[in-house]
Amino acid sequence: MIDVHNHQLYGIDDGSTCLEDSLDVLKSMSKFGYTDVILTPHYIRDSRYSSNVRNNKRIIEELREALRENNININVYLGNEIFMDDDIIGLLKEKEITSLNGSEYVLIELPMSGDYPDYIDIFRELMARGCKVILAHPERYLSFQEDYTLCDEVYEEGILLQCNIDSLNGKYGPEAEKLIKYLLKNKMVSLFGTDIHRAKHDYNDWKKAKKIALKYISESEFDDLTINNPRKIIS
């Protein structure tokens, strides 16, 4: 499997705090069946979560070397989870942020509660410039939970929806669980991600989540969300 949303680039956001914790998580993910992981640290302009691409490249090289030294067979790639911003194009040009593995795919996060005016217009501008926009965990946004037509709108615009697999287990609350099931039932999800932050995790929860997902989609569709569609990004 391939993870497209992960916070194991240590020491720069609210994910892993140190190299050892990142190695523990990635080793466990490898044993569970993950072969490739795109590391997507938060980028929020003018906050403590604003490590730039140059710094992130230095850290990922240190992590890759440690993975080799510890015989952990998993590939890691660089990306960002970009908090919604009026100048994402400028930030990409200035190399403050990066797309997923240098591809045309960009992972963008909206505010969890409240609203961000004109986000659809910003998405349209990005797509007009050749970007493929991926919206991170739409099932978690309060505005989307309150109005499912917002999900329909972004999907109809051609925006890809990346859902967190743990939402199926109720990790983010009953409303997120309800919404992700709606999205799966209506074939609107393009990618699953783990969004894993900390070292301690019960990987059996992901097995349970898969069983739930297969009530709404087929085995081959599940493979599309966890293997085939993510492979398009890293290749």
N, C-alpha and C positions, 0 to 999 in steps of 0.2 A: 504494500500500500504506500501511498504518497501523501504526506501532510503538507497542506499549503498555508497553514496558519498556526504559528508556533512561536513561543517566547523564550527560547533557550539561548539566545544571544545574550550572554550573561552580563550583569552589572550595569545595564543602561536603561532598563524600564522596570515595570513591576513584575517581571518574570523571574527567571533564574538569577540568583545573586552572585554566583561564583562558578568557576570552571568545573569544580567537582560535582556540583548539583546538575549542571548541564550534561555532564558525562553520564550521571546516574539515569537521568530521564531518557537520554538518547539510547543508552544501552538497553533499557527496559523496552523502549519502542521497537528497537531492532529485534529483540526476542519475540515481541508480540507480532511482528510481521511487517513493520515499516522498513522500506528500503531507502527512501528519500524524504527529506524534510526541508521545506523552505522556512527559514527563520525570518520572522516578521515583527521586529521590535516596533513598539509604538513610536510614531513621530507626531508630536504636538508642538507646533511653533510657539516659541517664547515660553516654554515650560522646561522642567527638568527632564522630560522625555524628548530630547531634541538632538540626540547623537547623530552626527552626519555620516555620509557614506564612507568617507575616508577612514573614520574611526571604526566604523562597523566592519569594514574589510580587514582591518588589522586584527580585530577580535575573532572574526570567523576563521582567519588563517591559523590563529593560535588554537582554536577549537578543532580544526581539521587535523592539525599536527597531533593534538592530544588523542583524538579518535584513532589515528593510525598507531600511536604508541601503545594504546590500550586495546588494540585489536577489536574495535567496535565497528562493525561492518554496516555503516549507514552513511549516505551522502547528504551533505548539507549545502544549502544554497542561500543567497542573501536576498532579502526583500524588505519591505516595510508594511506596517499597518498604519496608513496615513489618516490622521484625523482630518475631517473635512476642513478645507481651506480654500479661500478664493483664488489662490495663486499656486495650485498644484503644478501647473505647467512650468512656472518659473522655478519652483523648488526642484523639479526634476532636472531642469537645465543647469541649475547651479550645483547639482549633485549634493544637495542637502538630503534628498530622499532618493529612493530607487524603486523601480518596478520590480516585479517578481523575477529574479534571476536574469535581469537585464532584458526581459521580454517586453512585449507590448501590453502585458497584463498588469494593472495596478490595483492593489487592495486598499479600499477606502472604508473608513468607519464614520458613521454619523453619531451625533450625541445620543446617549442612551435615553435620556429624558429631555423634554423640550423639543425644539425644532431648529432647523438650519435653513433659512429662506433660500430659495433659488438653487437648491442642490441639484435638481434635475437639469437646470441650465448649465451648471458646471460640468456635470457628467456628459451632457451633449457636446460641450466644447472639447472635452478630452477625447471623446470618440471621434469627433470631426478631425482631430489631429492624429488619429491612428491608434489611440489607446483603446484597450479593451478593459472596461471598468468592471471590477468585482466588488460587490457590496458585502462587507463582512457582517456575519451573523444578523441578518435582517429580523430574525425572529425575536431578538432581544430588545429591539427598540420599542419604547412605550407607544410612540405615535403609530407605529405599524400594528402593534397589538390592538390598539383602539380602532384602527381603520384599515382593514385588509385591502381596501382598494389602493392604498399606497404601495403595497407589494405588487399588486397587479400592474400599477403604472410603471414602476421601475423595470419590471420584467418585460413589459411590452416595448419599452425603450431599447431593449437589447442589452440591458445591464445583467451581468451574471450574478447569481445569488450563491454565496458561500455560507452554509449553515454549520453550526457547531454540533458535532455528533452527540455530545452530552446533553444537548437540549432535549433529546428524546427521552432521557432519563429523569427529566424534571430538575436538573441541576440549576437552571436559571429561572425556575418558577413555573407554575401551571400555565400561565399565558404564553410563555415562550414555547412550552411543550405543545400547546394547542396549535399555535401558529406554524411551527415546523411541520406538524402533521398535515396541515392544510396545504403547505407549500409542496410537500412530497406527493400528496394525493393528486395535486394539480400539475405535477411534473415541472415545477418551476425551479427546482434546486439544480445547480450545475456542479457544485463542489461541496464535499464535506471537509471540515478541518477539525483539529483537536482543540486549538486555542489554549494549549496546555501552558501553564505558567510555573507551577511549583513542582518540586521533586516528588512529593507523595501523591500517588494516584492509584486507584483501583482499576486496573485494565480490564477486569471482568465486566465493568460497567459498559465498556465499548462492545463487548460481546452481546450484552443485553440490548444495547442500542441498535445493533445490527438486526436482531430478531424483531424489534419493533419496526424498524425501517422496512423490513421485508413484508410487513403487512400492507404497505402502501406502494412499494416498488418491487421490481423483479431482482433476482440475483445479478443479472447482467447490468441492470440499471445501477445497482449498488456499486458494481465494479467501475462503471463510468464515473461515479462521483468520487471514488477513492483511488482509482488507478488511471483509467484512460484519459479523462479530462485533465487531471493534474499533470500527466505526462506531457501533454501538449504545451504546458507552461514551461517545464524544465528543459524541454528539448527544442 
